Amino acid sequence: MIGIPIGVRYMVLSALAFAFMGACVKAASHRGIPVLEIVAARALISAGISYIDIKRKRISPWGHNKVLLTARGLIGTLALMCVFYAVTTLPLAEATLLQYLHPVFTSVLAFLFLRESIQRSTVVCIVLSLTGLLIMVPPAFLFGALATSSEPLPLLGVGAALLGALGSGVAYVLIRRLSNTEDPSVIIFYFPFIALPVACILLGDDFIMPTGLTWLLLLLVGIFTQVAQYGLTKAMQTEDASKATAYSYVQVIFSAVLGWLVFNEIPTVNTMLGALFITGGALINVLHPKRNATR
């Protein structure tokens, strides 16, 4: 680990935990648990762990900028619902790869609202990422035979993944702004604090009592979430928003391996080709020198 920036280590830890969380979400869904119930379970466990952490630090859980903290919680909740729906309706690798287009949104939003410079390498990353998206979900009128070369991905699942990516981008920019005034534990706490009542209200009478292994899966969703959120928040405190999120692409690899080992999902040719463009763009964005930034 010598020579690896601390922000990179935290982001890789976050990506690994998110990959395991996604696998647990998909497994729980296969056992009949509704998406909103999984969201509520994750929020309940995360809220408990976060509150204990806040008490340990002897700080107020409500923070200073309550408006932005609440906005981060609401946007994060909506993004989470979209991401979980995508995970349950798409293969794990595809759902992860589509959702991890969020650095594109993060870079643009960070430029607009945080005045972080957009480097030329980030522009290349955006172009390559969008190209990879078109390869993964190819419109027939643009790509002809390529669009029908394999079983198409469900458009509703794809749309949910993209909305989740947009929401994640907004949430990450809010985290970046809040990290100047708020303790990481407070930022993390607001997410489940908002998500739990929202998910319970929307779930209504669709609750299904978990049994056996399902209890463990829901518990692991919450635990992996907490680890992932902690790593993410710490990474965003030590790197620019547009740069830190680029390292999270390693989750695509973790998810593809888990999808293959646990769910017998083999990525399609379109997915692998699209992944090359998207991850290639991320690497260019990460490795390019900062001095060539444009405003």
C-alpha positions as CSV (number, residue, x, y, z in Angstrom):
1,M,0.0,0.0,0.0
2,I,3.1,2.3,0.0
3,G,2.7,5.2,-2.4
4,I,-1.1,4.7,-2.8
5,P,-3.0,7.9,-1.7
6,I,-5.2,7.4,1.4
7,G,-8.2,8.6,-0.6
8,V,-7.7,5.8,-3.2
9,R,-7.5,3.2,-0.4
10,Y,-10.8,4.4,1.1
11,M,-12.5,4.4,-2.3
12,V,-11.4,0.8,-3.1
13,L,-12.6,-0.3,0.3
14,S,-15.9,1.5,-0.5
15,A,-16.2,-0.2,-3.9
16,L,-15.6,-3.7,-2.5
17,A,-18.2,-3.2,0.2
18,F,-20.7,-1.8,-2.3
19,A,-20.1,-4.9,-4.6
20,F,-20.9,-7.3,-1.7
21,M,-23.9,-5.1,-0.8
22,G,-25.3,-5.4,-4.3
23,A,-24.8,-9.2,-4.3
24,C,-26.8,-9.4,-1.0
25,V,-29.5,-7.2,-2.4
26,K,-29.9,-9.4,-5.4
27,A,-29.9,-12.6,-3.3
28,A,-32.6,-11.1,-1.0
29,S,-34.7,-10.1,-3.9
30,H,-34.5,-13.7,-5.3
31,R,-35.9,-14.8,-2.0
32,G,-39.0,-12.7,-2.5
33,I,-38.1,-9.5,-0.5
34,P,-39.4,-6.3,-2.1
35,V,-36.9,-3.6,-3.1
36,L,-38.4,-1.0,-0.7
37,E,-38.2,-3.5,2.2
38,I,-34.5,-4.0,1.4
39,V,-34.0,-0.3,1.4
40,A,-35.8,0.0,4.8
41,A,-33.7,-2.8,6.3
42,R,-30.5,-1.2,5.0
43,A,-31.5,2.1,6.5
44,L,-32.5,0.7,9.9
45,I,-29.2,-1.1,10.3
46,S,-27.2,1.9,9.1
47,A,-29.1,4.3,11.3
48,G,-28.3,2.2,14.4
49,I,-24.6,1.8,13.6
50,S,-24.3,5.5,12.7
51,Y,-26.0,6.7,15.9
52,I,-23.7,4.5,18.0
53,D,-20.7,6.0,16.2
54,I,-22.0,9.6,16.8
55,K,-22.6,8.9,20.5
56,R,-19.0,7.5,20.6
57,K,-17.7,10.7,19.2
58,R,-20.0,12.8,21.6
59,I,-21.2,15.0,18.8
60,S,-24.7,16.2,17.8
61,P,-26.3,14.0,15.1
62,W,-28.1,17.0,13.5
63,G,-25.0,18.8,12.2
64,H,-24.8,22.5,11.1
65,N,-26.3,22.7,7.6
66,K,-29.5,20.9,8.1
67,V,-30.9,21.9,4.7
68,L,-28.1,20.4,2.7
69,L,-27.9,17.4,5.0
70,T,-31.6,16.7,4.4
71,A,-31.2,17.2,0.7
72,R,-28.3,14.7,0.7
73,G,-30.5,12.2,2.5
74,L,-33.5,12.6,0.2
75,I,-31.5,12.5,-3.0
76,G,-29.5,9.6,-1.7
77,T,-32.7,7.7,-0.8
78,L,-34.2,8.1,-4.3
79,A,-30.9,7.1,-5.9
80,L,-30.7,4.1,-3.7
81,M,-34.2,2.9,-4.7
82,C,-33.3,3.2,-8.3
83,V,-30.0,1.4,-7.8
84,F,-31.6,-1.5,-5.9
85,Y,-34.3,-1.8,-8.6
86,A,-31.6,-2.0,-11.3
87,V,-29.6,-4.6,-9.3
88,T,-32.7,-6.8,-9.0
89,T,-33.7,-6.5,-12.7
90,L,-30.3,-6.5,-14.5
91,P,-27.3,-8.8,-14.3
92,L,-25.0,-7.6,-11.4
93,A,-22.2,-6.5,-13.7
94,E,-24.4,-4.5,-16.0
95,A,-26.3,-2.8,-13.2
96,T,-23.1,-1.8,-11.5
97,L,-21.5,-0.5,-14.7
98,L,-24.5,1.6,-15.7
99,Q,-24.8,3.0,-12.2
100,Y,-21.1,3.8,-12.2
101,L,-21.5,6.3,-14.9
102,H,-22.0,8.7,-11.9
103,P,-18.5,10.3,-12.3
104,V,-19.8,11.8,-15.5
105,F,-22.6,13.6,-13.6
106,T,-20.3,14.3,-10.6
107,S,-17.7,16.0,-12.8
108,V,-20.2,18.3,-14.4
109,L,-22.1,19.1,-11.2
110,A,-18.8,19.7,-9.3
111,F,-17.8,22.1,-12.0
112,L,-21.1,24.0,-11.9
113,F,-21.7,24.1,-8.1
114,L,-18.3,23.6,-6.5
115,R,-16.2,25.4,-9.1
116,E,-13.9,22.5,-9.4
117,S,-12.0,22.6,-12.7
118,I,-12.8,20.1,-15.4
119,Q,-9.6,18.7,-16.9
120,R,-9.3,17.7,-20.5
121,S,-8.8,14.1,-19.3
122,T,-12.3,14.4,-17.6
123,V,-13.8,15.5,-20.9
124,V,-12.3,12.4,-22.6
125,C,-13.6,10.3,-19.7
126,I,-17.1,11.6,-20.3
127,V,-17.0,11.0,-24.1
128,L,-15.6,7.4,-23.6
129,S,-18.2,6.7,-20.9
130,L,-21.1,7.8,-23.0
131,T,-19.7,5.7,-25.9
132,G,-19.5,2.7,-23.6
133,L,-23.1,3.3,-22.6
134,L,-24.3,3.3,-26.2
135,I,-22.4,0.1,-26.8
136,M,-24.0,-1.6,-23.8
137,V,-27.5,-0.3,-24.6
138,P,-27.2,0.2,-28.4
139,P,-30.1,1.9,-30.2
140,A,-31.1,-0.1,-33.3
141,F,-31.3,3.0,-35.5
142,L,-27.6,3.8,-34.8
143,F,-26.0,0.4,-34.5
144,G,-28.1,-1.9,-36.5
145,A,-27.1,-5.5,-36.0
146,L,-25.1,-4.8,-32.9
147,A,-28.3,-3.7,-31.2
148,T,-29.8,-7.1,-31.7
149,S,-26.7,-9.3,-31.3
150,S,-27.6,-10.3,-27.8
151,E,-30.6,-10.2,-25.5
152,P,-31.4,-6.5,-24.9
153,L,-31.3,-5.2,-21.4
154,P,-34.7,-4.2,-19.8
155,L,-35.2,-0.5,-20.5
156,L,-36.9,0.1,-17.2
157,G,-33.9,-1.4,-15.4
158,V,-31.5,0.6,-17.5
159,G,-33.4,3.8,-16.8
160,A,-33.4,3.1,-13.1
161,A,-29.6,2.6,-13.2
162,L,-29.1,5.9,-15.0
163,L,-31.4,7.8,-12.6
164,G,-29.5,6.2,-9.7
165,A,-26.2,7.3,-11.3
166,L,-27.5,10.9,-11.6
167,G,-28.7,10.9,-8.0
168,S,-25.4,9.5,-6.8
169,G,-23.6,12.3,-8.7
170,V,-25.7,14.9,-6.9
171,A,-25.3,13.2,-3.6
172,Y,-21.5,13.0,-4.0
173,V,-21.3,16.8,-4.8
174,L,-23.4,17.5,-1.7
175,I,-21.0,15.3,0.4
176,R,-18.1,17.2,-1.0
177,R,-19.7,20.5,0.0
178,L,-20.8,19.2,3.5
179,S,-17.4,17.8,4.3
180,N,-16.1,21.3,4.8
181,T,-18.4,21.8,7.8
182,E,-19.8,18.4,8.9
183,D,-18.3,15.3,10.6
184,P,-18.4,12.3,8.3
185,S,-20.5,10.3,10.8
186,V,-23.2,13.0,10.7
187,I,-23.2,13.0,6.9
188,I,-23.6,9.2,6.9
189,F,-26.3,9.3,9.6
190,Y,-28.6,11.6,7.7
191,F,-28.9,9.1,4.8
192,P,-30.6,6.3,6.8
193,F,-32.4,8.8,9.0
194,I,-34.2,10.0,5.8
195,A,-34.3,6.7,3.9
196,L,-36.0,4.7,6.7
197,P,-39.3,6.6,7.0
198,V,-39.5,7.2,3.3
199,A,-39.1,3.5,2.4
200,C,-41.5,2.4,5.1
201,I,-44.2,4.8,3.9
202,L,-43.8,3.7,0.3
203,L,-43.7,0.0,1.2
204,G,-47.1,0.1,2.8
205,D,-48.7,-3.3,3.1
206,D,-46.2,-5.1,0.8
207,F,-44.0,-6.1,3.8
208,I,-42.9,-9.7,3.7
209,M,-41.5,-11.3,6.9
210,P,-38.0,-12.6,6.3
211,T,-37.0,-16.1,7.2
212,G,-33.8,-18.1,7.7
213,L,-31.0,-16.9,5.5
214,T,-32.9,-13.8,4.4
215,W,-32.4,-12.2,7.8
216,L,-28.6,-12.6,7.4
217,L,-28.7,-11.2,3.9
218,L,-30.6,-8.1,5.1
219,L,-28.2,-7.7,8.0
220,L,-25.2,-7.9,5.6
221,V,-26.8,-5.3,3.3
222,G,-26.7,-2.9,6.2
223,I,-23.2,-3.8,7.4
224,F,-21.6,-3.6,3.9
225,T,-23.5,-0.3,3.3
226,Q,-21.9,1.2,6.4
227,V,-18.4,0.2,5.5
228,A,-19.0,1.5,1.9
229,Q,-20.4,4.8,3.1
230,Y,-17.6,5.4,5.5
231,G,-14.9,4.7,2.8
232,L,-16.8,6.9,0.3
233,T,-17.1,9.8,2.7
234,K,-13.4,9.6,3.8
235,A,-12.3,9.4,0.1
236,M,-14.4,12.5,-0.8
237,Q,-12.7,14.4,2.0
238,T,-9.2,13.8,0.6
239,E,-9.7,14.0,-3.2
240,D,-11.5,16.2,-5.7
241,A,-15.1,15.0,-6.2
242,S,-14.5,14.3,-9.9
243,K,-11.3,12.4,-9.2
244,A,-12.2,10.4,-6.2
245,T,-15.3,8.8,-7.8
246,A,-13.2,7.7,-10.8
247,Y,-11.4,5.1,-8.5
248,S,-14.7,3.6,-7.7
249,Y,-14.8,1.9,-11.1
250,V,-13.0,-1.1,-9.5
251,Q,-16.5,-2.1,-8.2
252,V,-17.4,-3.1,-11.7
253,I,-14.7,-5.8,-11.6
254,F,-15.8,-6.9,-8.1
255,S,-19.4,-7.1,-9.2
256,A,-18.7,-9.0,-12.3
257,V,-16.8,-11.6,-10.3
258,L,-19.6,-11.9,-7.8
259,G,-22.2,-12.1,-10.5
260,W,-20.3,-15.0,-12.1
261,L,-19.6,-16.9,-8.9
262,V,-22.9,-16.4,-7.1
263,F,-25.5,-15.9,-9.8
264,N,-23.9,-17.6,-12.8
265,E,-24.1,-14.4,-14.8
266,I,-21.7,-14.1,-17.7
267,P,-21.3,-10.6,-19.1
268,T,-22.3,-10.2,-22.8
269,V,-19.9,-9.1,-25.5
270,N,-21.6,-5.7,-25.6
271,T,-21.1,-5.3,-21.8
272,M,-17.4,-6.2,-22.0
273,L,-16.8,-3.8,-24.9
274,G,-18.7,-1.0,-23.2
275,A,-16.8,-1.7,-20.0
276,L,-13.5,-1.2,-21.8
277,F,-14.6,2.3,-23.0
278,I,-16.0,3.3,-19.6
279,T,-13.1,2.0,-17.4
280,G,-10.6,3.2,-20.0
281,G,-12.0,6.7,-19.7
282,A,-11.8,6.5,-15.9
283,L,-8.1,5.5,-16.1
284,I,-7.3,8.4,-18.4
285,N,-9.1,10.7,-16.0
286,V,-7.1,9.4,-13.1
287,L,-3.7,9.2,-14.6
288,H,-3.7,12.5,-16.6
289,P,-1.7,15.4,-14.9
290,K,-3.7,18.0,-13.2
291,R,-1.9,20.9,-14.8
292,N,-3.9,20.5,-18.0
293,A,-7.2,21.4,-16.4
294,T,-9.5,23.9,-18.1
295,R,-12.2,26.1,-16.6
